[in-house]
Amino acid sequence: MRLILYSKPGCHLCEGLQEKLEQIQNLSFELEVRDITTREDWFATYEYEVPVLYLSNHHRAASRREDVEDAEGSEKLLPRPSPRASVQQLEQMLRKYLAN
């Protein structure tokens, strides 16, 4: 399983969510952080929305642009967790979406 976090530099909500995701130990997943300032399409889509979290069926980050576009088609948007959610609460939320 791979989680994709759309983020931008200086976003304290993004940094907080990333820190909590990195602390989860009872779930196995790969975390990919995508900086929205590196691509115009990401920036236009997520400028006022970050942090945005997706669950992806792909296990590795794509290396070619075409593969990235294909990979994005299999991403499932997850609801934004509360900034006050604990690491344990975040893990429970992720387990719920993995079960579906």
Phi, psi and omega per residue, in radians:
M1 nan 2.523 3.130
R2 -2.280 2.331 3.024
L3 -1.842 2.416 3.113
I4 -2.049 2.146 -3.140
L5 -1.937 1.986 3.033
Y6 -1.467 2.209 -2.975
S7 -2.516 2.996 2.987
K8 -2.555 2.661 -3.126
P9 -1.033 2.433 3.099
G10 1.455 0.042 3.137
C11 -1.554 1.865 -3.083
H12 -1.183 -0.523 3.078
L13 -1.167 -0.698 3.117
C14 -1.118 -0.808 -3.123
E15 -1.111 -0.702 3.128
G16 -1.124 -0.741 3.127
L17 -1.168 -0.742 3.121
Q18 -1.050 -0.777 3.120
E19 -1.028 -0.768 -3.135
K20 -1.167 -0.725 3.119
L21 -1.072 -0.680 3.140
E22 -1.220 -0.317 3.133
Q23 -1.537 -0.213 -3.137
I24 -1.195 2.181 -3.084
Q25 -1.989 -0.318 -3.037
N26 -1.672 0.126 3.079
L27 -2.256 2.452 3.127
S28 -1.762 2.052 3.083
F29 -2.725 2.767 3.054
E30 -1.761 2.303 3.134
L31 -1.841 2.127 3.053
E32 -1.957 2.143 3.110
V33 -1.776 2.129 3.135
R34 -1.882 2.054 3.117
D35 -1.394 1.977 -3.062
I36 -1.175 -0.258 3.139
T37 -1.388 -0.076 -3.115
T38 -1.592 -0.220 3.122
R39 -2.440 2.326 -3.103
E40 -1.075 -0.701 -3.111
D41 -1.151 -0.694 3.094
W42 -1.140 -0.758 -3.118
F43 -1.085 -0.785 -3.137
A44 -1.090 -0.641 -3.098
T45 -1.357 -0.731 -2.943
Y46 -1.970 0.105 -3.041
E47 -0.865 -0.768 -3.086
Y48 -1.827 0.179 -3.030
E49 -1.965 -0.332 -3.016
V50 -1.073 2.550 0.051
P51 -1.411 2.520 3.103
V52 -2.174 2.320 -3.052
L53 -2.096 2.284 3.099
Y54 -2.144 2.604 2.984
L55 -1.791 2.247 -3.082
S56 -2.070 2.533 3.064
N57 -1.434 -0.275 -3.124
H58 -1.422 2.461 -3.063
H59 -1.615 -0.407 -3.122
R60 -2.178 2.623 3.065
A61 -1.188 2.425 3.140
A62 -1.307 2.565 -3.104
S63 -1.753 -0.442 3.136
R64 -1.856 2.614 -3.087
R65 -0.984 -0.715 -3.137
E66 -1.071 -0.714 3.128
D67 -1.135 -0.658 3.115
V68 -1.071 -0.798 -3.132
E69 -1.108 -0.699 3.090
D70 -1.129 -0.736 -3.105
A71 -1.110 -0.644 -3.098
E72 -1.120 -0.434 3.142
G73 -1.164 -0.365 -3.103
S74 -1.843 0.323 3.126
E75 -1.609 2.429 3.122
K76 -1.970 2.119 3.130
L77 -1.171 2.287 3.073
L78 -1.799 2.611 3.090
P79 -1.116 2.576 -3.133
R80 -1.255 2.159 3.095
P81 -1.274 2.665 3.079
S82 -1.102 2.446 3.066
P83 -1.050 -0.352 3.136
R84 -1.523 -0.118 -3.124
A85 -1.099 2.427 3.095
S86 -1.380 2.974 3.079
V87 -1.041 -0.715 -3.139
Q88 -1.128 -0.720 3.119
Q89 -1.143 -0.683 3.109
L90 -1.126 -0.735 3.104
E91 -1.078 -0.750 3.113
Q92 -1.065 -0.738 3.118
M93 -1.073 -0.776 -3.133
L94 -1.129 -0.682 3.094
R95 -1.047 -0.691 3.136
K96 -1.050 -0.770 -3.112
Y97 -1.337 -0.457 3.065
L98 -1.247 -0.542 -3.119
A99 -1.215 -0.450 -3.087
N100 -1.414 nan nan
